Amino acid sequence: MRLRDLQQILEKFTDGQKGTMISDCHVYIETQDGHLEDLRRLEIQESVLVNDPNPARLVLKHDNDRLFRSLTYNKT
């Protein structure tokens, strides 16, 4: 997934308007064991490789606080 894809998904929920209900939602990351972690930081990391096809990446950082279990977690 690219950041452009995330922007398009979010735009479907907001109809391109600010101040919608989704604007105030918390962002969580589902871990491998099915817990939800609160997103704390975003980092943009640039590649140090010349001619890298992926010159940068967005990295989501979370605390290891295991807030709740995900309702949609699939163990397979």
C-alpha positions, -999 to 999 in steps of 0.1 A, spaced: 0 0 0 12 35 -8 4 67 10 -16 77 -21 -38 46 -15 -44 55 21 -54 91 11 -79 78 -14 -94 54 12 -98 81 38 -112 105 12 -141 80 6 -150 83 43 -147 121 45 -160 131 10 -130 155 9 -143 175 38 -125 183 70 -142 180 104 -160 147 98 -163 119 124 -133 100 110 -111 130 115 -112 125 153 -108 87 152 -78 71 170 -54 51 148 -44 16 159 -21 -11 145 -31 -47 147 -1 -69 159 6 -105 149 -10 -118 181 -42 -98 175 -38 -69 199 -44 -33 189 -16 -9 196 -20 29 197 -1 47 169 24 71 184 47 83 157 51 85 119 86 85 103 95 91 67 127 71 60 147 78 28 166 50 11 204 54 10 206 31 -21 211 48 -55 183 41 -80 162 24 -54 127 18 -68 113 27 -34 132 59 -25 113 65 7 88 48 31 64 58 58 70 39 90 42 37 117 56 34 152 35 22 182 39 16 219 38 -20 231 8 -15 253 -16 -42 240 -47 -21 245 -74 -45 233 -79 -75 212 -89 -69 176 -125 -79 168 -114 -89 132 -83 -108 141 -78 -140 121 -53 -165 134 -46 -182 100 
